[in-house]
Each structure stands twice: as structure tokens, then as C-alpha cells.
């Protein structure tokens, strides 16, 4: 029988409008961090380049840029694969501007393990995960989008190329969207195979569509868990932002 052990963070389950919504979990001997947000009330954004035109690279640099304009970073995660110069491998849209085009090429590696997919926030504020080919043919207007791959869950089915007995065990992170529109990010702190990671999204997190973001470099910024994972400079970053609370004068 499968077991699910949630963290001691009682009450950290999804609450509409609450930006700090991360919790630790354990499932099938794998340690996870799960963060839940409502795109109708939580400000989910994608970040790539600073005002100087250089990739942010680190959570702290995103945090500092937001603080300078009176905003606070409450959650962040690496948001897809990138080249050595940290340019996105696939589609990347920030504030409605396409900074990298959708990549339909074939090739090696996880990104090209078709179908790959796109996580997006549309102009109406709704979130979604779609196969890249479906997204490309939809012509929908989006405010934010990042392409990565492979898809983990496709209309309730695990990616057909994943093997239940694969020996490829790595840290991984991904994103899924529930039928109710909740956005769920998960990071596996323990090494996990693709099949089991996808099963977690489908069977436990209940996301009918979910997208792999990356593997060994997976990193998390979650202040309520005292997490600000260090590492080499990243490419795209996804974050949740809130306005800084104003202190009343004495």
C-alpha cells in the first residue's frame, strides 16, 4: 500500500490568496517540497534578465530587484532548461513579450523527449500546462510562458516513454495545474525516476497535466521553509511576488 506522509507544517495546504503555501512531504521513500498557488490571487511571474539585460542567474538577484520596487519574492524555482549563456532552450514569454521562440526541433536530452510542453499564465490570469504542439496551434495570448520537457502527465496519463523500473534517479522539479486551476510546484529532494515523479503529480497532487522543469540543478526559494538553495547561475526563474507591507509611522 502506498503511503503519504505530509510535513509538520499544519495548515500549509492551499488557501486562496495565500502566497506562502509550501510544505515538505514524503511519498514512496522520496522527500518532496510542494508549493501551491492560486493564479487568480497569487502573482505568479517569470524572470530572465535584469534591467541591465543580463540574466538574473540567482534567486537573491531577483529578490533584490523586486525589493527595490517595493515588492517581495515569496517563492521561486528554476523554470526550465537553458543554454550555457542561460538563454532559454524553448519558448519564453515575460510580461507578454516573447524573448525566445517555441522550439519544435528534435534532438537529444530530456527537453526533446516528446511530447514536451509549456507552462503559461494567460492574459486572463489563468494557468495551464499544454503539450508544446497544442500550445503552438492555439494562438492564445499569454502573459508568461516557459517551455520545457518532457511532459510528465498528459491528460491524466503518464508520459509513454517513462519506465517504471528505470535506473535513472535524480533530483527533479516540475509544475502541474489541477482541474480547479491551482498551480502546484514540486521539487524532489531525493533522487527519483521520471515515472515515479510523474505518478506523484498524477496520483497525489491530482494534476491531469504536469511538466518537467529540470533535474540535478533543481533549486528552490521558500523563506517559510528556510530554503534559498545555492548553486551555479540559472536561466529562467519562476516566482511568486507580493507587495511589501508598509510600516505605519510612529
C-alpha positions in Angstrom: 0.0 0.0 0.0 1.3 3.4 -0.9 1.9 5.8 2.0 1.8 9.5 2.1 3.4 11.4 5.0 2.9 15.1 5.0 5.0 17.6 6.8 4.5 19.0 10.2 3.5 22.3 8.6 -0.1 22.0 9.7 -2.4 24.2 7.7 0.1 24.8 4.8 -2.4 23.3 2.3 -3.7 25.6 -0.4 -5.6 28.6 0.7 -6.8 31.1 -1.9 -4.8 34.3 -1.8 -2.1 32.9 0.4 1.3 33.3 -1.2 3.3 31.3 1.4 2.0 27.8 0.7 5.0 25.4 0.7 5.2 22.2 2.7 7.5 19.2 2.9 6.1 15.8 2.1 7.3 12.2 1.8 5.9 9.7 -0.7 7.3 6.3 -1.7 10.5 7.0 0.2 11.1 10.2 -1.7 11.3 13.6 0.0 9.4 16.4 -1.7 8.7 20.1 -1.3 5.3 21.1 -2.6 4.1 24.7 -3.2 0.6 25.6 -4.1 -0.7 28.8 -5.5 -3.9 30.3 -6.9 -3.2 32.3 -10.1 -6.4 34.3 -9.5 -5.0 35.8 -6.3 -1.2 35.0 -6.3 1.1 37.0 -8.5 3.0 34.3 -10.5 5.7 35.6 -12.7 8.6 34.5 -14.9 12.0 36.2 -14.7 15.0 36.0 -17.1 17.0 39.3 -17.5 17.7 42.2 -15.1 17.2 45.8 -16.1 20.8 45.8 -17.4 19.9 43.0 -19.8 21.9 40.3 -18.1 20.3 37.0 -16.8 19.5 37.2 -13.1 21.0 33.8 -12.5 20.3 33.7 -8.8 17.2 34.0 -6.6 18.8 36.7 -4.5 19.2 38.9 -7.5 15.6 38.6 -8.4 14.7 39.2 -4.7 16.8 42.4 -4.6 15.4 43.8 -7.9 11.9 43.3 -6.6 12.7 44.8 -3.2 14.0 47.9 -5.0 10.4 48.5 -6.4 8.6 47.7 -3.1 7.8 44.1 -3.8 8.8 40.8 -2.1 9.7 37.4 -3.5 7.8 34.7 -1.5 8.6 31.7 -3.7 10.9 30.9 -6.6 12.1 27.9 -8.6 14.2 27.3 -11.7 11.8 27.4 -14.6 13.1 25.4 -17.5 16.2 24.4 -19.5 18.7 26.8 -20.8 21.9 27.1 -22.9 25.3 27.8 -21.5 24.7 31.5 -21.8 21.5 31.0 -19.8 19.2 31.7 -22.8 16.0 29.5 -22.7 16.1 26.4 -24.9 12.4 26.8 -25.7 9.6 29.3 -25.6 9.9 32.1 -23.0 7.4 34.9 -22.6 7.7 37.6 -19.9 5.2 40.3 -19.4 3.7 39.5 -22.7 7.0 39.8 -24.6 8.3 36.7 -26.4 12.0 36.5 -25.5 12.6 33.1 -27.0 10.6 31.2 -29.7 8.8 27.9 -29.3 11.3 25.1 -30.0 9.7 22.2 -32.1 13.1 20.7 -33.1 14.0 17.1 -32.5 17.2 16.3 -30.6 18.8 14.6 -27.6 18.2 15.1 -24.0 15.1 15.5 -21.8 13.9 18.6 -23.5 13.4 16.7 -26.7 11.8 13.7 -25.1 8.5 14.4 -27.0 6.0 15.5 -26.1 7.4 18.4 -24.3 5.2 21.2 -23.1 4.5 24.8 -22.0 3.5 26.2 -18.6 1.7 29.5 -19.0 -0.3 32.2 -17.4 -2.8 33.7 -19.9 -3.9 37.3 -20.2 -7.0 36.5 -18.1 -4.7 35.3 -15.3 -5.5 31.6 -15.6 -2.7 29.0 -15.6 -2.2 25.9 -17.8 0.1 23.2 -18.9 -0.2 22.0 -22.5 1.8 19.9 -25.0 4.0 22.3 -27.0 2.4 21.3 -30.3 -1.1 22.0 -28.9 0.0 25.3 -27.4 1.6 26.4 -30.7 -1.6 25.8 -32.7 -3.9 27.5 -30.2 -2.7 31.1 -30.9 -3.7 32.1 -27.3 -2.4 35.3 -25.8 -0.2 34.7 -22.7 1.5 37.0 -20.2 4.0 34.4 -19.1 5.2 31.1 -20.7 8.1 28.7 -20.4 8.7 25.6 -22.5 10.4 22.6 -21.0 10.3 18.9 -21.4 9.3 16.2 -21.2 5.7 16.4 -20.2 5.2 14.4 -17.0 1.4 13.9 -17.2 -0.7 14.3 -20.4 -4.4 14.4 -19.9 -4.2 12.0 -16.9 -1.7 9.6 -18.5 2.0 9.3 -17.6 4.4 10.1 -20.5 4.6 6.9 -22.6 8.4 6.9 -22.7 8.8 6.6 -18.9 9.8 3.3 -17.5 8.6 2.1 -14.0 11.9 0.3 -13.5 14.3 2.9 -14.9 17.6 3.2 -13.0 17.9 7.0 -13.8 17.4 8.5 -10.4 17.9 12.3 -10.0 16.6 15.3 -8.1 13.8 16.8 -10.3 11.3 19.7 -10.2 8.1 20.3 -12.1 4.8 22.1 -12.3 1.2 20.9 -12.7 -2.2 22.5 -12.8 -5.3 21.0 -11.2 -8.7 20.8 -12.8 -9.7 23.7 -10.5 -6.8 25.9 -11.7 -4.5 25.6 -8.8 -0.8 25.7 -9.7 1.4 23.1 -7.9 5.2 23.1 -8.0 7.1 20.1 -6.7 10.8 19.5 -6.1 12.1 16.0 -5.3 14.9 16.4 -2.8 15.6 12.7 -3.0 16.6 11.1 -6.3 13.6 9.9 -8.2 12.9 8.3 -11.6 10.7 10.1 -14.1 7.9 7.5 -13.8 7.5 7.9 -10.0 7.8 11.7 -10.3 5.0 11.8 -12.8 2.9 9.4 -10.7 3.3 11.8 -7.7 1.8 14.6 -9.8 -1.0 12.5 -11.2 -2.0 10.3 -8.2 -1.2 12.5 -5.2 -1.2 16.1 -6.4 -4.1 15.4 -8.8 -2.8 17.4 -11.8 -4.1 16.0 -15.1 -1.3 17.8 -16.9 2.2 18.4 -15.5 5.6 19.5 -16.9 9.1 18.6 -16.0 11.3 21.7 -15.4 14.8 20.3 -14.8 16.9 17.8 -12.9 20.1 17.9 -11.0 20.2 21.7 -10.9 16.7 22.0 -9.4 16.6 24.7 -6.8 14.1 26.3 -4.5 13.5 29.6 -2.7 10.9 29.2 0.0 11.6 31.5 3.0 9.0 29.8 5.3 11.0 26.6 4.9 14.3 28.5 5.3 15.2 27.5 1.8 17.3 29.6 -0.5 19.2 26.9 -2.4 22.7 27.9 -3.7 24.3 26.8 -6.9 25.5 27.9 -10.3 23.8 30.7 -12.2 20.5 29.7 -13.7 18.5 30.7 -16.7 14.7 31.2 -16.4 13.2 31.6 -12.9 9.6 31.4 -11.8 8.5 33.2 -8.8 5.5 34.4 -6.7 5.5 38.1 -5.7 3.7 40.2 -3.2 3.8 43.8 -2.3 5.9 44.7 0.7 3.9 45.5 3.8 4.1 49.2 4.6 5.1 50.1 8.1 3.0 52.8 9.7 5.0 55.8 11.0 5.4 56.1 14.8 
